[in-house]
Amino acid sequence: MIEDPRTKMVRYIVIYAILTAGAIVMMVPLFWTMSTSLKTRDKITIRRLELIPDPIAWENYPYIFEARPIIRYTRNTMVIVVASLFGAWVPCTLAGYAFARIPFPGRNIFFGILLATMMLPYVVRLIPLFLFFDEIGWTRTFGPLILPRVLGHNAFYIFLYRQFFRGIPEDIYDSARIDGCSEFGVWWRIFMPMSRPVLAAVSIFAFSFAWNDFLNPLIYLGSNKDLWTLALGLNALQGFEGDDNSLNLIMVFSMLMIIPMLIVFYFGQKHLISGVTAQGSLKG
Amino acid sequence: MQASIKRRQTQSETTWKVRLQEWWFRNRALIGFVFIFPWFAGFIIFDAAPFVYNLYLSFTDYQIGTVGTPPWIGLDNYTKIFSEDKLFGKSMYNTVYYLGFSVPLRLIFAFLIALILNLRVRGMELYRTLFYVPSVVPLVAATVIFAGFLNTRYGFLNQFLVLIGATPVRWLSSPDAIKPSLILLSLWGFGGQMIIFLAGLQSIPEDLYEAAAIDGGTGWHRLIYITVPLMTPTIFFNLLLGLIGGFQIFEQVFILIGTNGGPLQAGLVYMLHVYNKAFRDFEFGYSAALSVILFLIIFVLTILLVYTSNRWVFYGDAQDDES
């Protein structure tokens, strides 16, 4: 199709105009966050738009570490992150491997159950779980947050692994088994090294879900300040309208939560897309 | 390597190893069970048992002081929800109002921007990143940012409105503006759906468009007769997940306007009602009944959507040609 160069140019101008306008709208809240995080205390309560702060208060960033126990919050969050990653790497891959490669009786039924649990909203399990953990004295501890993660209680990850493992050619599996490799050996020596894209993708999910979790820490750790995570700390810092004197510190804290996520996504972007599309292109 | 190790082993060790291997082979099924055991234990502890117990709780009057077996009260919780509980209707209305705008708007934005980004214009990666980055922001941080961004006096939006001569809005403290504020926040995160749409668009085979071009189809025809039909599975996926997630909106409201749901409880969404009943009023039985109703709504909606999907979702063979 040959286009008139003038219509083509108009078309490009329209496209870039829409994209640029949209991108600006999307970036404004983040830019405002960054700008507010660098404002001095008397500047945040000026009722006039000031996007570039003057003076730039770099000292807000070191100050937040004095004002709030950021290190402790981060350490507590990392406990949940590490439990999540362990669950995503070991029990979830083992289960995914069994569903993909080991024929055991009732496999399809178990897999059906797995898929069904993906549809089960958390709200219908919330109250019994809380009462249960309260009964065994685990509230105000990391237990209720760590146990499900360490057990690899995540149907979505197992499903992703299973789809990926099914795409690994049968020949590789057969020849390894003939050479005397155990199921455990095949999983560890062959499937795990071959599954880097999906491992990377799931790791990003696991990290971000643990990093962002709010409801569970709120319910189980809300009354134990020593174990507060970053999400709980940020929520506590944020006051309601009328108490706006610490808007700059709130935005500093927000930036501290955002930056690690941006780093993870920046480095994981390639794997994330290849891991998920590899999953999407495999049938069955 | 395996062979060299074997050569160094004594005869007896080798037979022991062979025997173990044979055992492994014979008991593959057992190993399968061992491999799925952690997940299955988790399923019992965190899915099956709580689900059943929640159903049971919903028929009891379990409150904070209840000792031992909670008293069985049959359907009392449910009749109370439908006859007396004014907040049930209110919170359901608020949730459906929120869903009714946020789900379609997010789908439309995500789809349109994905379509434009798929035109293979220069700088596409940069724009894709700019649209996607807000979705990477942790929900708690995004909500806290919006609390400041929408702040009546010191927030960006009102200061901007004043700058262009418009009237500022009390985004978080006026009953009329709370739900639009929540919808605005949800729209900021449309990037996740956009990426899924983009992946779907890029898997549409190029030759379909070429064939349409040869037949003299315009851009509009290509969109209506090729792109949209082939994208219906992705649209369906995003719609379903959007609805299921939307019904369970909680954290945004909890952080943005607090557990009361703001003035006139205009922001009291359903999950907040469930949360308040359980963790503020400690009426666990009643709250369990509320949660069962939400589950049934989501369940029926999912079944209905899946059932009606074969009328409009295109599961053709066109995509299979590619592989």
Chai-1 contact restraints between the chains, C-beta under 6 A:
chainA,res_idxA,chainB,res_idxB,connection_type,confidence,min_distance_angstrom,max_distance_angstrom,comment,restraint_id
A,M1,B,A213,contact,1.0,0.0,6.0,A-B,restraint_1
A,I15,B,V121,contact,1.0,0.0,6.0,A-B,restraint_2
A,L19,B,Y127,contact,1.0,0.0,6.0,A-B,restraint_3
A,A23,B,Y127,contact,1.0,0.0,6.0,A-B,restraint_4
A,A23,B,L130,contact,1.0,0.0,6.0,A-B,restraint_5
A,M26,B,F131,contact,1.0,0.0,6.0,A-B,restraint_6
A,M26,B,P134,contact,1.0,0.0,6.0,A-B,restraint_7
A,M27,B,L130,contact,1.0,0.0,6.0,A-B,restraint_8
A,P29,B,I145,contact,1.0,0.0,6.0,A-B,restraint_9
A,P29,B,F149,contact,1.0,0.0,6.0,A-B,restraint_10
A,W32,B,F156,contact,1.0,0.0,6.0,A-B,restraint_11
A,T33,B,I145,contact,1.0,0.0,6.0,A-B,restraint_12
A,I44,B,Y154,contact,1.0,0.0,6.0,A-B,restraint_13
A,R47,B,R153,contact,1.0,0.0,6.0,A-B,restraint_14
A,L49,B,Q159,contact,1.0,0.0,6.0,A-B,restraint_15
A,L49,B,L163,contact,1.0,0.0,6.0,A-B,restraint_16
A,P91,B,P38,contact,1.0,0.0,6.0,A-B,restraint_17
A,L94,B,F35,contact,1.0,0.0,6.0,A-B,restraint_18
A,A95,B,F35,contact,1.0,0.0,6.0,A-B,restraint_19
A,A95,B,I36,contact,1.0,0.0,6.0,A-B,restraint_20
A,A95,B,W39,contact,1.0,0.0,6.0,A-B,restraint_21
A,A98,B,G32,contact,1.0,0.0,6.0,A-B,restraint_22
A,A98,B,F35,contact,1.0,0.0,6.0,A-B,restraint_23
A,A98,B,I36,contact,1.0,0.0,6.0,A-B,restraint_24
A,I102,B,R28,contact,1.0,0.0,6.0,A-B,restraint_25
A,I102,B,G32,contact,1.0,0.0,6.0,A-B,restraint_26
A,F104,B,A29,contact,1.0,0.0,6.0,A-B,restraint_27
A,F104,B,G32,contact,1.0,0.0,6.0,A-B,restraint_28
A,F104,B,F33,contact,1.0,0.0,6.0,A-B,restraint_29
A,P105,B,A29,contact,1.0,0.0,6.0,A-B,restraint_30
A,T117,B,D47,contact,1.0,0.0,6.0,A-B,restraint_31
A,P121,B,Q248,contact,1.0,0.0,6.0,A-B,restraint_32
A,P121,B,F295,contact,1.0,0.0,6.0,A-B,restraint_33
A,P121,B,I298,contact,1.0,0.0,6.0,A-B,restraint_34
A,V123,B,S291,contact,1.0,0.0,6.0,A-B,restraint_35
A,V123,B,L294,contact,1.0,0.0,6.0,A-B,restraint_36
A,V124,B,F51,contact,1.0,0.0,6.0,A-B,restraint_37
A,V124,B,N54,contact,1.0,0.0,6.0,A-B,restraint_38
A,V124,B,S291,contact,1.0,0.0,6.0,A-B,restraint_39
A,V124,B,F295,contact,1.0,0.0,6.0,A-B,restraint_40
A,R125,B,P50,contact,1.0,0.0,6.0,A-B,restraint_41
A,R125,B,F51,contact,1.0,0.0,6.0,A-B,restraint_42
A,I127,B,A278,contact,1.0,0.0,6.0,A-B,restraint_43
A,I127,B,F284,contact,1.0,0.0,6.0,A-B,restraint_44
A,I127,B,S287,contact,1.0,0.0,6.0,A-B,restraint_45
A,I127,B,A288,contact,1.0,0.0,6.0,A-B,restraint_46
A,P128,B,P50,contact,1.0,0.0,6.0,A-B,restraint_47
A,P128,B,Y53,contact,1.0,0.0,6.0,A-B,restraint_48
A,P128,B,N54,contact,1.0,0.0,6.0,A-B,restraint_49
A,L129,B,P50,contact,1.0,0.0,6.0,A-B,restraint_50
A,P148,B,G42,contact,1.0,0.0,6.0,A-B,restraint_51
A,P148,B,F46,contact,1.0,0.0,6.0,A-B,restraint_52
A,L151,B,P38,contact,1.0,0.0,6.0,A-B,restraint_53
A,L151,B,A41,contact,1.0,0.0,6.0,A-B,restraint_54
A,L151,B,G42,contact,1.0,0.0,6.0,A-B,restraint_55
A,G152,B,P38,contact,1.0,0.0,6.0,A-B,restraint_56
A,G152,B,W39,contact,1.0,0.0,6.0,A-B,restraint_57
A,H153,B,G42,contact,1.0,0.0,6.0,A-B,restraint_58
A,H153,B,F46,contact,1.0,0.0,6.0,A-B,restraint_59
A,G180,B,Q21,contact,1.0,0.0,6.0,A-B,restraint_60
A,S182,B,W24,contact,1.0,0.0,6.0,A-B,restraint_61
A,E183,B,I31,contact,1.0,0.0,6.0,A-B,restraint_62
A,N212,B,P138,contact,1.0,0.0,6.0,A-B,restraint_63
A,N212,B,L139,contact,1.0,0.0,6.0,A-B,restraint_64
A,F214,B,V140,contact,1.0,0.0,6.0,A-B,restraint_65
A,F214,B,E251,contact,1.0,0.0,6.0,A-B,restraint_66
A,A231,B,V140,contact,1.0,0.0,6.0,A-B,restraint_67
A,L234,B,V140,contact,1.0,0.0,6.0,A-B,restraint_68
A,L234,B,V144,contact,1.0,0.0,6.0,A-B,restraint_69
A,N235,B,I255,contact,1.0,0.0,6.0,A-B,restraint_70
A,Q238,B,V144,contact,1.0,0.0,6.0,A-B,restraint_71
A,Q238,B,A147,contact,1.0,0.0,6.0,A-B,restraint_72
A,E241,B,S173,contact,1.0,0.0,6.0,A-B,restraint_73
A,D244,B,Y154,contact,1.0,0.0,6.0,A-B,restraint_74
A,L247,B,G148,contact,1.0,0.0,6.0,A-B,restraint_75
A,I250,B,V144,contact,1.0,0.0,6.0,A-B,restraint_76
A,S254,B,A141,contact,1.0,0.0,6.0,A-B,restraint_77
A,S254,B,V144,contact,1.0,0.0,6.0,A-B,restraint_78
A,S254,B,I145,contact,1.0,0.0,6.0,A-B,restraint_79
A,M257,B,P138,contact,1.0,0.0,6.0,A-B,restraint_80
A,M257,B,A141,contact,1.0,0.0,6.0,A-B,restraint_81
A,I258,B,V137,contact,1.0,0.0,6.0,A-B,restraint_82
A,I258,B,A141,contact,1.0,0.0,6.0,A-B,restraint_83
A,M261,B,V136,contact,1.0,0.0,6.0,A-B,restraint_84
A,F265,B,V136,contact,1.0,0.0,6.0,A-B,restraint_85
A,T277,B,A199,contact,1.0,0.0,6.0,A-B,restraint_86
